[in-house]
Amino acid sequence: MSGTASPTPPAPLTPDLCVIGAGTAGLAVATAAAAFGVPVVLVERDRMGGETGSSAIAALASAGARAQAIRDAGRFGIVVAEPDIRDAALHDHVQRVLAARQPNVSAERLTALGATVISGEARFVSRSTVAVGDQTIRARRFVVATGARAITPDIPGLADLPVLTEASLASLTRRPESLIVIGGSPAAAAIAQALARLGSRVALVEPASLLPGEDPEAVAILRRTLLREGVGLHENRAIRRAEAAKGGLRLVLDGDSQESETVIDAGQVLIAGPHLPAIEKLDLELAGIASGPTGIRVDRGLRSTNRRVYAIGDCAAGAAGGPTAAEEQARLVLRNALFRQGGRFDPAAIPRVTATQPPIAHVGLSEAEAQRQGEIRVLRWPYAESDAAQADRTTEGFVKILTDAKGKLLGATVVGPQAGELIASWGLALAAGRTVQDMAALPMPQPSLAEVSKRAATSFLTPLATKPGLRRLIGWLRRLG
């Protein structure tokens, strides 16, 4: 009798925790659980660490900021020439940034911590079992962290043209001479600004408004900066079609009237959004996991309709929010899954910051959200009142604080240099339940931009100075000597 016997399938793995997806969110869960000595299996179908787009954007934004600083040096009495951008060195800079993070996101690091790393496409075969090829995993708990994938907008003709994405930035060896960025997200704005500062001719096209989730006053400052730096802004213009053109491609937008058109030519086009949750290959229905167009349906504790399964990051409906949110979600899931401690994920409590210049940072409720809760106070202090900002010639910015009538903090927005650092203290104050009066009493170093936050907080107390009762009290105390 001849023939080859079928290989025996490997024995099922039975860890306490199975994490599907090794992006920022999945790695945070798997790394922390393994560090606690919990048996963990981590499944990744593609790249450990997830997409490199955000790191490449940060690297290009930093390079662009240096180039712009050279151009702006004349304001300080320093005579300089236009910066000479060298593509090979710029590409090397981006690669160095990407390489620096690799040791922390490698399979070797997870294996050294005691986790089992499997490469392949995971799919549920029952409510308690996942299969990766011939390997089955029967875990006590599962965490889905598969992220989201970029999609091509439904623009006639665009699917037939070569396009760049955020993920393409890491592999670019030459800057595009001319570029159209499609999107109004923070990533789209950061890419457009960075490449314009590095010498590309850039148009930013958004059928709606730029950064719709951010404070409109803050966005207005960024919009002025982009225009001043040469970015062509085309907001609130529907894209009629895309087509090939001599030397590149062309976008045709709505014009100023119903009959007119606006035509933009460029060598390349880059799509920065939208994204869809990457869950289509998971066979979620076999595990009793409900999902929709925005991702896996989860409760405030990030648990799905299958109580064994959590979902975090961009694949979870209503739970997206970038790396900071992913780490907070990972912490919450670990508290629940490993230590049986409850908790609720609150997206508003997660600080966020754009990679633009100036950056826009926010935590808590927006002004519109706060107003729906009742009477609020809006405290605003400009960078122009800061000696540090004046010395650095970066006076276009502000700190805006939202409180209720008694001083309870509701939200904060900062636009200007170091916004990401300044928002951290407001995030801490919100998390700790501090009031704006507490922040007004907090000593801040001077000269520094931190004093702008203090002055914004102190402005809450200004109306007290005009109250007759308080003035009478001060007068009475003065008579006592």
HELIX and SHEET records of a PDB file:
HELIX    1   1 THR A   24  ALA A   35  1                                  12    
HELIX    2   2 GLY A   53  ASP A   72  1                                  20    
HELIX    3   3 ALA A   73  PHE A   76  5                                   4    
HELIX    4   4 ASP A   87  ARG A  101  1                                  15    
HELIX    5   5 GLN A  102  VAL A  105  5                                   4    
HELIX    6   6 ALA A  107  ALA A  112  1                                   6    
HELIX    7   7 LEU A  158  ASP A  160  5                                   3    
HELIX    8   8 GLU A  166  SER A  171  5                                   6    
HELIX    9   9 PRO A  186  ARG A  197  1                                  12    
HELIX   10  10 PRO A  216  ARG A  228  1                                  13    
HELIX   11  11 LEU A  284  ALA A  287  5                                   4    
HELIX   12  12 GLY A  313  CYS A  315  5                                   3    
HELIX   13  13 GLY A  322  PHE A  339  1                                  18    
HELIX   14  14 PRO A  347  ALA A  349  5                                   3    
HELIX   15  15 GLU A  367  GLN A  371  1                                   5    
HELIX   16  16 TYR A  383  GLU A  385  5                                   3    
HELIX   17  17 ASP A  387  ASP A  392  1                                   6    
HELIX   18  18 ALA A  419  ALA A  432  1                                  14    
HELIX   19  19 VAL A  436  ALA A  441  1                                   6    
HELIX   20  20 ALA A  450  THR A  458  1                                   9    
HELIX   21  21 SER A  459  THR A  466  5                                   8    
HELIX   22  22 PRO A  468  ARG A  479  1                                  12    
SHEET    1   A 5 THR A 116  SER A 119  0                                        
SHEET    2   A 5 VAL A  40  GLU A  44  1                                        
SHEET    3   A 5 LEU A  17  ILE A  20  1                                        
SHEET    4   A 5 ARG A 141  VAL A 144  1                                        
SHEET    5   A 5 VAL A 309  ALA A 311  1                                        
SHEET    1   B 3 ALA A 122  SER A 126  0                                        
SHEET    2   B 3 THR A 129  VAL A 132 -1                                        
SHEET    3   B 3 GLN A 135  ILE A 137 -1                                        
SHEET    1   C 2 ALA A 148  ALA A 150  0                                        
SHEET    2   C 2 HIS A 275  PRO A 277 -1                                        
SHEET    1   D 5 LEU A 164  THR A 165  0                                        
SHEET    2   D 5 GLN A 268  ILE A 271  1                                        
SHEET    3   D 5 SER A 178  ILE A 182  1                                        
SHEET    4   D 5 ARG A 201  GLU A 206  1                                        
SHEET    5   D 5 GLY A 232  GLU A 235  1                                        
SHEET    1   E 3 ILE A 239  ALA A 245  0                                        
SHEET    2   E 3 GLY A 248  ASP A 254 -1                                        
SHEET    3   E 3 GLU A 261  ALA A 266 -1                                        
SHEET    1   F 2 SER A 291  GLY A 292  0                                        
SHEET    2   F 2 GLY A 295  ILE A 296 -1                                        
SHEET    1   G 5 ARG A 352  VAL A 353  0                                        
SHEET    2   G 5 ILE A 360  GLY A 364 -1                                        
SHEET    3   G 5 LEU A 409  VAL A 415 -1                                        
SHEET    4   G 5 PHE A 398  ASP A 404 -1                                        
SHEET    5   G 5 ILE A 376  PRO A 382 -1                                        
END                                                                             
